[in-house]
Amino acid sequence: MNNPPVGLVTPDTDPDLGVRQTYAYDPHLDPQLMWAGKAEHNSFNVPTVSLHVHERIDPRTIIKAVQKRPAQNEPIQLSLFQMPEENLPLREAIDFYNHSHGWCNRLVAGYSFLVMNSLLDKEGLGGKVQMVYIDPSYGIVETLWHLRVHEAYNKDFWLDLEMTGSASLDKLDKYLRAIWLECCGHLSKFTIGGWGGMDVGKARKADSTFEPGLVLRHL
C-alpha cells in the first residue's frame, strides 16, 4: 500500500478518523508475548494510526551502484531512492492506502502496539508477513515524557529520565528524593515559576502537567 510520505501529510490529506480496534487477552495462548500489566486487562483498545514514510531504500539500487564501474573522471552520484514504481504522480501520491506497492523490508519507529494494529487493520498484512522483530519496550500504549533534571544554580551536571504519562508527580517527587534530592525529610512541592509561582499538585498526572519546554521547579 502507498503509505503517506511524511512530506505530504497534513490534517486534510491524512485525517485522524478516530478508528480503534479491540483485542481480547487470552491467557491460554502459548507461546505469547508478555509485558508488565498485560495480565491485568481483559482486552486492549488500540487506535488505528497511519504509518508515515520518512524514506525508502531500494536494495537493488544499492547493489547496482556498487557494481557500476564509472568512466574515468566521471562524477559518481549514488542514490538510494530510484524506484519509479514508488514515485507516484502527486494526485495518486496523496490518495493514501489505495495504491499497491511492491513489498520491501521496513524499519518502523513508534509504539509497537500501535504499529502492529495499523499493519493488521489499516494495511491488511495479517498472514502476509514472514517475521516481525520488536525491539523493547513493547506493549507501551501511553505517552513517555523525557525529563531533564538539574540543580537550579549549577548546570554542570544533570539527570535524564523518562516518565510514563499516567504516573503522578507524587511518584516523581519520591523518586527524585530517593536518588538525589533528599537531605533532611523536609516537605517538598512542584511549582511553575519557582518561589511565589503557581503550585502544581502532586496528584496530577504527567500527561495533564507536562508540555514541551515546560520548566517545573522542585522546592
N, C-alpha and C positions, 0 to 999 in steps of 0.2 A: 504494500500500500504506500501511497505517496504521503508520508508523514510531513507535518508542517515544517518547512525550513524556518529557523528562528528569525531570520531577517524579514520574513513575510508575515509573521504572526502579529495580529492586532486583535482587540476585543471584537471587532466586526468580522474578520476573516476566520477566526477560531474561537467562537464564543464558548463560555462555560455553560453547558446545558444542565448542570446540576444532576447528571445521571450517577446513580450509585448501584453497586451490586452487593448482595448479602451472601456471605459464605458461612455455612454451618460448621461448627467444630465437631469433629467425630473422634472421640478418644480411642476408638477401636482400630483406627488405621495404623498399619505397621508395615514398613517404617514411615515416619513422617517428621517434618522439620518442626522443632520445638523452640520456643523462646519464652523469656520471663513474662508471665501474665497471660499466656495463651490459654492455659487450662482453666483460668478463672472466667472465661467467656463461653457462652453458648453459640455465639455467632459473631461475625465481623462485618460491619457495613463500610464498604470501601468506595471512595469516589472514583469515577472513571475519567481520568485526565488525559490530555494529549501529551505525546512524547515528541518534543521538538528536536529537529535535526540541526546540529551545530556544524558537522562536516561529514562528508562521505569520502572514504578512501577505497579505491579500486585496486585490489591486489594485482590484477593483470597489468595495470598501468605501471605499477612499481617494477614488476619483472621486466616489462618491455623497456622501460627507461634504463634499467641496469644493464640489459643485454645490448642496447643500442651502442654502436660504435660511431661517434660523430666524426665528420671530416675534420682534418687538421685546421685549427684556428676557428672552428665553428662554435659559437656560444652554446652552452648547454642550459636549457630551461626545463627542469624537472617539474612535472605537475602530477598531483595525485587525484585530480578531480576531472579527468577527461572521460566522462561517461555520458555520451549523448542521450542514451535512453533514460538517464536520471535527470536531465535538464529539460523539463517540460516547458512549453510555452506558458507565459505568465497566466493566461486565462485558466489553464488547467492546473498550473502550479499552486494557485490559491484555492482550488477546489479540493481540499484536503480529504484524504481517506477514500477517494473514489477512483484512483488510477493505479493499475498494477505496476509494481516494480520488481526487478529481479531480486532474488534473495541474496543477502550478504550478512556476514557476521557483524554483530553490533556490540558497542560498549555503551551502556545506558547508565547515566548518573542520576540518582534520585532515590526516594524511599522505595525499597524493593516491593513492599506490599502494594503500593500504588502502581508501580511498573508492571508487576505480574498481572494485576487486574486489567490494566489497559491492553496488554498484549493479548489477553484472553478475550476481553469483551469488545474492545474498540477495533482491534486488528484481526480478530478471528484466528489466532495462531494456535489454539488448543489442538494438541495431537500432531502438530506440524514442526515442532522444534526438537532437535536431537538432544541438546543439552543446554541447561541454564546454570551458569556458575554465579552464585550470590556471595558477594564479599560482605561480611557483617558490617554494621549491625542490621539484621533483618527483622522484619515484623514490626518496625517502628512506623507508626502512622500518625505521630504527632510532631509538633514543632520542636526543634532543638535550637536553643539560644546559645550563641558563643559569647562568653563574657570575658572581659579583661579586667582584672582587679589589681589596683596598685595603691601604694601609700599616697596620701594626699599631697605630701610635700617632697617626697623623694621618688623620682621617676626612674631611678637606675635599676629597679627590679620590679617584676610584676608576676601575676599568676593568670594563666589562661585556663578556662574550664568551660564545659558545656552543661546546660541545664534543660531538662525537658519542660515543655510548655505547661504541663499540668502540675508541676512541682510548685510549692508555695515559697514565699520569701522567708517564712519561718525556717524551712529546711535549709535554705541558702545561708541564713544567719547562723544556724547551728553548725553547718559545715565549715564556714569561714572561721568561726570562733574556735572550733576544734583543731584546725590545722594551722592557724596563723594569728588570729586577732585576739584571742582570749588572754587576759593577763590577771584579772582580779575579780571575776564574777560580776562585773558591772552590767547595768542594763544597757540595751542597745536598741537602735531603731534605724530604719531607712528613710532618707529624705531626698527630695528633689530640690536642689538649691543650697544644701548644707545647713548650718545653724540658722534658724529663723526661716528655713524653707518649708515646703509642704511635706508633711509626714506621709509615708506610704505604709499602709497596714501590712503586717507580716502574714495575714491570712490570704492576701491577694496571690493569685497565680501568676507565673511568669508571663503567660500569654496575654493577660489583661494588664500587665505592667510595662513590659519592655517594648521598645521600638528601636529601629536602627539609629544609633547616635545618642541615645539617651544616657545621661550621666546620673547615676544613682549613688548617693553618699551613704556610707555605713557609719553611724555615730555611736 
